[in-house]
Amino acid sequence: MSVEVITAIRQLRQRLSALRRQGRSIGCVPTMGALHAGHGALMERARASSDVVVVTIFVNPLQFDRRDDYERYARTFEADCQFSAEHGADIVFAPSAEEMYPQPMATYVEAPEITQYLCGAFRPGHFRGVATVVAKLFNIVQPDAAYFGEKDAQQLALIQQMTCDLNFPIEIVPVATVREHDGLALSSRNQRLTADERKAAPILFQALSEGRHLIASGERQPAKVKAAALAVIGREPLVKVEYFEAVDERMQPVEKIQDDVRLAVAAWLGPTRLIDNVLCRVA
Amino acid sequence: MSVEVITAIRQLRQRLSALRRQGRSIGCVPTMGALHAGHGALMERARASSDVVVVTIFVNPLQFDRRDDYERYARTFEADCQFSAEHGADIVFAPSAEEMYPQPMATYVEAPEITQYLCGAFRPGHFRGVATVVAKLFNIVQPDAAYFGEKDAQQLALIQQMTCDLNFPIEIVPVATVREHDGLALSSRNQRLTADERKAAPILFQALSEGRHLIASGERQPAKVKAAALAVIGREPLVKVEYFEAVDERMQPVEKIQDDVRLAVAAWLGPTRLIDNVLCRVA
């Protein structure tokens, strides 16, 4: 089982434009590599609705707010290609940083409102880097559809907003978070956890679940939901909460829970930062 | 002689995608209407290299820093369609503001460095509006090439930078400024000038020409070029200079003239703001 690896933008464009002329639809799964079953779910979803599945693997320097995080980010290219092939990808597009940024960047895509809270408040420049590189990848791959995980809820909201506001002719398909048996959301960063941190990490999903349970039971005060969730996380001294918020679909904290809300959390386990979220339906 | 007028994005996409499937190349001329011979030159250039020429006519509210300027901007739709037909356009795309902005915008394209000086310094938000609407039009029309006038040099530099940085698969074609016999650069705003203002307006091109002459004669100090040009403009009391600068191709003022520079000027004649520029070659 093998996949076609392309590293040059020009070559990818030629390859895809030939396929497009044959009437083939193109699905794109943008990733930073270190692929896991969460990415696998994106690829399988793309495979089910596209003639050609392109997985992009690019650890984007523009979206890292800390240099050590960029350098420590897992790079497992051979395994990623094997994994992509096994999950139905046709093409892996893996450009170098020089290929993507041949000259100093002077243009940025931003959505200040969507990125004001949650991760956007703690990672300056991160979402500007995400929106900009995704706009670049959209213009390079020109897919009919692109697939993003709900685990990165604010990123997904940003991409949806950008796609709509800038009229990209691309369908954005959200794919549900994949979790370990104990509830921990899959993330490339999980492999950095020590054994003790790994044991503690599922408390994040437990706290989100407790919050969701309270809302389902009629609680409408975000502060009370947050206090209960933080009390759950407080049981694990290895976990330091960065934020826990109830937000609407534009990623704005709500003062009262009236419509569906998303509970979102970020926390540090030693030097590793994890995020997770759940959607809470309000009948 | 007639042109096909389309106002809905969805309909334009369908029309163009049918043409694209037939292998036709698409050239796009983005305008705000009030068409004159400068736009005519863009269309003729597009006609010479494209199978299908799309002229977009949209007075973009996002790029006006002053509401009165937006409201006073000339709107001459019937004449514009006739003019487009006469200059070889196949399709006029003329969306309403609601079609282009159906919901509040939350995503912007920006190039802070390119837009820091010249008009960018005096028209807050203007170039953010320009870059954002052009990104939208690029994604709607998906042309092979797009045509922009050199009269708006900073806009042209911004679009070139954006196209390159964001990997739009579009060739940006600059087209030389068209001038009246007395040197005045064509602009939709010229028709707002009183008879006296119209008589005074060519002083801008005379000042630019004087600056270019000095540089060709060996002057390398921007301050001296500027002083000489301002002295020329000073002969016309109706003309109030906003800026006069010598800039490089990234629209940064130069401290010494070493490579080719562009002299750029903005000035007010009563309530009307005019801009112009010339490229000065340095052998």
Interface residues (C-beta under 8 A of the other chain):
Chain A: I9 R13 Q103 M105 A106 T107 Y108 V109 E110 A111 P112 E113 I114 A131 T132 A135 K136 N139 I140 Q142 Q161 M162 C164 D165 L166 N167 F168 P169 R250
Chain B: I9 R13 Q103 M105 A106 T107 Y108 V109 E110 A111 P112 E113 I114 A131 T132 A135 K136 N139 I140 Q142 Q161 M162 C164 D165 L166 N167 F168 P169 R250
